[in-house]
């Protein structure tokens, strides 16, 4: 994947062409994580039910996945449903689960066609049984794909993930003296994956919302006022261009 792949889906007279050509494809983030926020506000602004905002957000997920694959990113992780989201009205939660099943069934062939591997990060075993079946089908069908790794954070919480990692470490019998950062990382949901280089948050909120707390320790953060249902290809490219202007120090000093 490269510039030519991206330009295939951009109208020649669009200002997105300039954005695409400005990207340095040798300095792409390996892993981009997105906190998808603003569905409810989007719906409220249009006097619609909250679920209509979630439904509209599916198109944004589709475009984010396609754009990430065409850019040549290694990993894309989207925050779809947190452990705290169970506190929402039962009707909304049920509707969200229904949308999730619909998305996976509708998009599975597209994922396969584009060599995209699908994975869940979160407590999948606590989801409704029918949702687990659809998720497992997607995991099995795309397990051989070698392109973009598309993570959906589902029934996910950063603190819960760290707690689960600790339980797995204890259960494995690792000596306390052997527990270091690498040991913890090997027991996270994202074991084996690069940590996010870039964290995108929509809707203008300035918080990380219990998302990938361990993994985003050194991620660059880019926030847009755009509500998630309005998030499109241009926003990902803008985020990457901003990322490429930054100097990543990892706690060290800048070059003299």
PLY file of the C-alpha trace (Angstrom):
ply
format ascii 1.0
element vertex 256
property float x
property float y
property float z
element edge 255
property int vertex1
property int vertex2
end_header
0.00 0.00 0.00
1.23 3.50 -0.81
0.26 6.85 -2.26
-1.15 5.28 -5.43
-3.50 3.09 -3.39
-4.78 6.12 -1.50
-5.25 8.22 -4.62
-7.39 5.47 -6.17
-10.30 6.45 -3.88
-9.79 10.23 -3.91
-11.44 12.41 -6.55
-8.74 14.14 -8.64
-10.29 17.56 -8.00
-10.54 17.04 -4.21
-8.35 18.96 -1.78
-7.61 15.57 -0.23
-5.13 14.97 -3.06
-2.80 17.59 -1.57
-3.13 16.02 1.87
-2.28 12.58 0.50
0.74 13.86 -1.41
2.06 15.66 1.67
2.27 12.44 3.70
5.73 10.95 4.17
5.05 7.24 3.64
8.43 6.36 5.17
7.38 7.85 8.54
3.90 6.49 9.08
2.71 5.54 12.57
2.71 1.77 12.88
-0.37 1.71 15.10
-3.21 4.25 15.18
-5.84 4.08 17.92
-9.13 5.98 17.79
-11.57 6.96 20.53
-14.79 7.24 18.55
-16.82 9.89 20.37
-19.77 12.13 19.56
-22.42 9.78 18.17
-24.98 10.91 20.75
-24.32 14.61 20.19
-24.48 14.12 16.42
-27.93 12.57 16.79
-29.13 15.21 19.25
-28.10 18.02 16.88
-30.37 16.43 14.27
-33.24 15.65 16.67
-32.66 11.93 16.17
-32.44 9.03 18.59
-28.97 8.23 19.96
-28.93 4.92 18.10
-29.12 6.83 14.81
-25.82 8.45 15.72
-24.28 5.03 16.31
-25.71 3.80 13.02
-24.28 6.81 11.16
-20.91 6.10 12.76
-20.63 2.78 10.93
-19.72 4.63 7.72
-16.91 6.35 9.60
-15.56 3.00 10.81
-15.66 1.66 7.26
-13.73 4.66 5.90
-11.20 4.60 8.74
-10.46 0.92 8.11
-10.16 1.36 4.34
-7.96 4.43 4.65
-5.69 2.77 7.21
-5.27 -0.25 4.94
-4.51 1.91 1.89
-2.02 3.97 3.85
-0.20 0.81 4.82
-0.63 1.03 8.59
0.12 -2.11 10.56
-2.59 -1.78 13.22
-5.81 0.20 13.68
-7.65 -0.01 17.01
-11.07 1.58 17.53
-12.81 1.96 20.88
-16.30 0.60 20.27
-17.76 -0.34 23.66
-16.28 0.15 27.11
-16.90 -1.81 30.28
-18.65 1.32 31.57
-21.07 1.39 28.63
-23.16 -1.38 30.24
-24.54 1.40 32.45
-26.39 2.88 29.47
-30.11 2.16 28.95
-30.73 -1.51 28.11
-32.44 -0.60 24.84
-29.40 1.36 23.68
-27.00 -1.44 24.67
-29.14 -4.01 22.82
-29.23 -1.77 19.74
-25.45 -1.35 19.85
-24.96 -5.11 19.98
-27.29 -5.46 17.03
-25.33 -2.88 15.04
-22.11 -4.69 15.86
-23.43 -7.98 14.52
-24.75 -6.26 11.41
-21.42 -4.52 10.77
-19.37 -7.69 11.04
-21.67 -9.70 8.81
-21.86 -6.92 6.22
-18.13 -6.12 6.20
-16.58 -9.58 6.51
-16.14 -10.09 2.77
-14.61 -6.61 2.44
-12.13 -7.41 5.20
-11.19 -10.66 3.47
-10.91 -8.99 0.05
-8.50 -6.42 1.48
-6.42 -8.93 3.48
-7.48 -7.34 6.80
-7.28 -9.40 9.99
-9.93 -8.75 12.59
-9.32 -9.04 16.32
-11.13 -8.22 19.56
-9.46 -6.60 22.55
-11.60 -6.83 25.66
-13.62 -9.29 27.71
-15.31 -11.09 24.84
-16.56 -13.89 27.13
-18.91 -11.45 28.92
-20.76 -10.48 25.73
-24.11 -12.02 24.74
-23.66 -15.52 23.33
-25.05 -14.63 19.88
-22.60 -11.72 19.65
-19.72 -14.00 20.63
-20.65 -16.38 17.78
-20.55 -13.61 15.17
-17.27 -12.28 16.56
-15.67 -15.71 16.57
-16.72 -16.26 12.96
-14.97 -13.03 12.00
-11.86 -13.99 13.96
-11.72 -17.42 12.34
-12.44 -16.24 8.78
-9.77 -13.52 8.80
-7.12 -15.29 10.87
-4.98 -15.99 7.78
-4.94 -12.36 6.58
-1.56 -10.61 6.65
-2.43 -6.97 5.94
-3.85 -4.42 8.37
-4.69 -5.73 11.84
-8.04 -4.22 12.77
-8.70 -4.30 16.51
-12.14 -3.54 17.92
-11.99 -2.70 21.63
-15.20 -4.25 22.86
-16.30 -4.60 26.48
-12.93 -3.00 27.06
-11.39 -0.99 29.90
-7.74 -0.10 30.34
-7.78 -0.78 34.07
-9.62 -4.07 33.53
-7.02 -5.08 30.96
-4.16 -4.46 33.40
-6.01 -6.36 36.14
-6.57 -9.27 33.74
-2.88 -9.22 32.82
-1.89 -9.41 36.48
-4.21 -12.39 36.99
-2.68 -14.17 33.99
0.84 -13.49 35.25
0.00 -14.89 38.71
-1.73 -17.92 37.18
1.31 -18.64 35.00
3.51 -18.93 38.06
5.99 -16.22 37.05
8.39 -15.31 39.84
7.72 -11.79 41.19
11.39 -10.97 40.57
10.86 -11.76 36.88
7.95 -9.35 36.40
9.05 -6.34 34.36
7.44 -4.16 31.69
8.03 -6.74 28.97
6.38 -9.42 31.10
3.28 -7.28 31.64
3.10 -6.38 27.93
3.14 -10.08 26.99
-0.03 -10.62 29.04
-2.07 -7.69 27.72
-4.87 -8.12 25.17
-2.55 -6.55 22.57
0.39 -8.88 23.21
2.71 -8.99 20.22
1.42 -5.76 18.71
3.30 -2.45 18.55
2.01 0.17 20.96
-0.03 3.00 19.41
2.11 5.78 17.98
-0.91 8.01 17.42
-4.11 8.33 19.45
-7.01 10.15 17.76
-9.98 11.45 19.74
-13.07 12.89 18.08
-15.65 15.37 19.45
-13.09 17.64 21.11
-12.95 15.85 24.46
-9.55 16.02 26.17
-9.38 12.72 28.03
-8.30 9.15 27.31
-11.39 7.50 28.83
-9.72 4.38 30.22
-8.46 3.39 26.75
-5.21 1.45 26.27
-3.76 3.01 29.42
-0.58 0.94 29.36
-0.06 1.08 25.59
-0.46 4.83 25.00
2.29 5.82 27.45
4.22 7.55 24.64
1.54 7.96 21.99
1.09 11.30 20.27
-2.46 12.58 20.84
-4.49 14.36 18.17
-7.94 15.76 19.00
-10.54 16.99 16.53
-13.83 18.76 17.22
-15.40 16.61 14.50
-18.08 14.24 15.82
-17.45 10.60 14.98
-20.23 10.19 12.36
-18.63 13.04 10.39
-15.09 11.65 10.65
-13.63 10.80 7.25
-10.45 10.05 5.32
-9.27 13.65 5.40
-9.22 13.64 9.19
-6.94 10.60 9.35
-4.59 12.22 6.87
-4.61 15.49 8.85
-3.81 13.58 12.03
-0.91 11.76 10.37
0.49 14.98 8.91
0.37 16.57 12.36
2.02 13.47 13.84
4.84 13.70 11.28
5.60 17.28 12.35
6.22 16.26 15.95
9.50 15.27 17.58
9.08 12.07 19.56
11.41 12.12 22.58
10.22 9.19 24.72
11.19 11.09 27.84
14.63 12.05 26.53
16.11 15.40 25.61
15.66 16.96 22.20
18.70 16.98 19.92
20.95 19.98 20.47
0 1
1 2
2 3
3 4
4 5
5 6
6 7
7 8
8 9
9 10
10 11
11 12
12 13
13 14
14 15
15 16
16 17
17 18
18 19
19 20
20 21
21 22
22 23
23 24
24 25
25 26
26 27
27 28
28 29
29 30
30 31
31 32
32 33
33 34
34 35
35 36
36 37
37 38
38 39
39 40
40 41
41 42
42 43
43 44
44 45
45 46
46 47
47 48
48 49
49 50
50 51
51 52
52 53
53 54
54 55
55 56
56 57
57 58
58 59
59 60
60 61
61 62
62 63
63 64
64 65
65 66
66 67
67 68
68 69
69 70
70 71
71 72
72 73
73 74
74 75
75 76
76 77
77 78
78 79
79 80
80 81
81 82
82 83
83 84
84 85
85 86
86 87
87 88
88 89
89 90
90 91
91 92
92 93
93 94
94 95
95 96
96 97
97 98
98 99
99 100
100 101
101 102
102 103
103 104
104 105
105 106
106 107
107 108
108 109
109 110
110 111
111 112
112 113
113 114
114 115
115 116
116 117
117 118
118 119
119 120
120 121
121 122
122 123
123 124
124 125
125 126
126 127
127 128
128 129
129 130
130 131
131 132
132 133
133 134
134 135
135 136
136 137
137 138
138 139
139 140
140 141
141 142
142 143
143 144
144 145
145 146
146 147
147 148
148 149
149 150
150 151
151 152
152 153
153 154
154 155
155 156
156 157
157 158
158 159
159 160
160 161
161 162
162 163
163 164
164 165
165 166
166 167
167 168
168 169
169 170
170 171
171 172
172 173
173 174
174 175
175 176
176 177
177 178
178 179
179 180
180 181
181 182
182 183
183 184
184 185
185 186
186 187
187 188
188 189
189 190
190 191
191 192
192 193
193 194
194 195
195 196
196 197
197 198
198 199
199 200
200 201
201 202
202 203
203 204
204 205
205 206
206 207
207 208
208 209
209 210
210 211
211 212
212 213
213 214
214 215
215 216
216 217
217 218
218 219
219 220
220 221
221 222
222 223
223 224
224 225
225 226
226 227
227 228
228 229
229 230
230 231
231 232
232 233
233 234
234 235
235 236
236 237
237 238
238 239
239 240
240 241
241 242
242 243
243 244
244 245
245 246
246 247
247 248
248 249
249 250
250 251
251 252
252 253
253 254
254 255
